[in-house]
Amino acid sequence: MSKKKNLNDQPVGWALFRVSAPMSIGIFGVLMVGLADAFFLARYGDFALTAVGFIYPVTMTLTSLSIGLSAGTSTVVSQALGRGEEEGKQRTTMHAMLMGLALSSALVTAFFLLSPWLFGTMGASDQVLDAVMAYIPWWCLSFPLLVMAQLLNSVFRAAGRSEVAAITMLAQATLNIALTPLLIFGWGAIPEFGVAGAGMATFIARAAGFAGVVLYAWWTSELCFDVNPAKGIVKTVKRIGRVAAPASLSNAINPGGMAAVTAAVAVVGDAAVAGFGAATRVQSLLFLPMLAMSAGIGPVVGQAWGAEDQSRAQKAVRLTFYACAAYGAVLAAVLLIFAQPIAALVADNEDAAEYGAQYLRLVGLSFFGYGILVTGNAAMNARDRALWSMGLSAARIALIYIPFAWAGVLIFGYTGILGAALLANVLGAFGAIIACRAVGLLGTDTAIIRGPARAARSLTPSD
């Protein structure tokens, strides 16, 4: 194995930084697209911002397919590199692309056909529902392109070359943000497309991003078109699917739960939906360092586990958990002071801004917990224990967030929903610590896991 691809030859902290730092730039670009959509659509009309509040959790649920497939592909490739096996990587990449194309096309077709009923059930109606349905067709066309591009990026990331994925993501986001106001409001010979324009911008940018990463992968021989695509495809699909299926569900659970919670927010009113949606977009941007660590820890843990170096994998997990706790503490302090002006940047309506600020102040106290949850889940996926991460995410959403949000809104109104989010994040962190200890990803030499470690001992499965 070349030194360029071997993360095991580097100090754990440096390996994590090397993979995570470029991804922070790429993820920043992707998250800025959501904020740009919210910013420009808020100025197009209150109904448009409310429409995005309904769209965002649903499309994020569907995007979990690409995240899951990327996790499966990254696990297979990174563990193989850790064992020193590089043969067959091109075929594995091709198999992953074909798998992604087939699954994404089937899923997005079903979504397109069901979307009027789905969003109507969530509470969208009249002008808001019309705006939603103007956006959805363009997003559906772009979805298979997104999935296949992310699969290629996961191959580069698994080999420690996350800068390729980061550059692709940033370039695509830049194009998307540049096109969004142009197509929403129109300019010169370009007509005003309104909410549909935001969808068009997403489609054009994803098409360009996909074309760029395919050409680069072909040039660097990461993707080869002259391999026999049928050879070994069943074996590859099984290996990727063993991680991808539960990882997709794990990542779908959170935005899917957010869709159910958004329905609870709709009980309060459209202004609350707009403010809640705006706050969750700001939240995504504030999560950037923790999301980057969740992208970086997978290749580090995967290569370490492939090389049978468990202590190195454990050290990587501990470092990320401590980093999430420290960053979360700083973030909570900042939001207590600046929540109002931050919310006002993405919510042009005063009432929506107030709802968004309330979310950031209260739920911001628990952001550290969500960071520990997502990095722990990524580590367990790389350890080939995706069922654990899926179970943890399902328990957090189904047993805590959704039921407490609905009970909270009926008893305490909007504040009850915020309390449910805070509780879900804190208990999610506690569960991640227990689960990582149970699958061998945390030792007992650090204070952060001593208490949960005792509870996890009886849960430890045999390999």
HELIX and SHEET records of a PDB file:
HELIX    1   1 LYS A    3  LYS A    5  5                                   3    
HELIX    2   2 LEU A    7  ASP A    9  5                                   3    
HELIX    3   3 VAL A   12  TYR A   44  1                                  33    
HELIX    4   4 ASP A   46  GLY A   82  1                                  37    
HELIX    5   5 LYS A   89  MET A  122  1                                  34    
HELIX    6   6 ASP A  126  ALA A  158  1                                  33    
HELIX    7   7 SER A  162  PHE A  185  1                                  24    
HELIX    8   8 VAL A  195  TRP A  219  1                                  25    
HELIX    9   9 ILE A  233  ALA A  266  1                                  34    
HELIX   10  10 ASP A  270  LEU A  286  1                                  17    
HELIX   11  11 LEU A  288  GLY A  306  1                                  19    
HELIX   12  12 GLN A  310  VAL A  346  1                                  37    
HELIX   13  13 GLU A  350  VAL A  363  1                                  14    
HELIX   14  14 GLY A  364  SER A  366  5                                   3    
HELIX   15  15 PHE A  367  ALA A  382  1                                  16    
HELIX   16  16 ALA A  386  ALA A  394  1                                   9    
HELIX   17  17 ALA A  395  TYR A  401  3                                   7    
HELIX   18  18 ILE A  402  PHE A  412  1                                  11    
HELIX   19  19 TYR A  414  ALA A  438  1                                  25    
HELIX   20  20 ALA A  447  ILE A  449  5                                   3    
HELIX   21  21 ARG A  450  ALA A  456  1                                   7    
HELIX   22  22 ARG A  457  LEU A  459  5                                   3    
END                                                                             
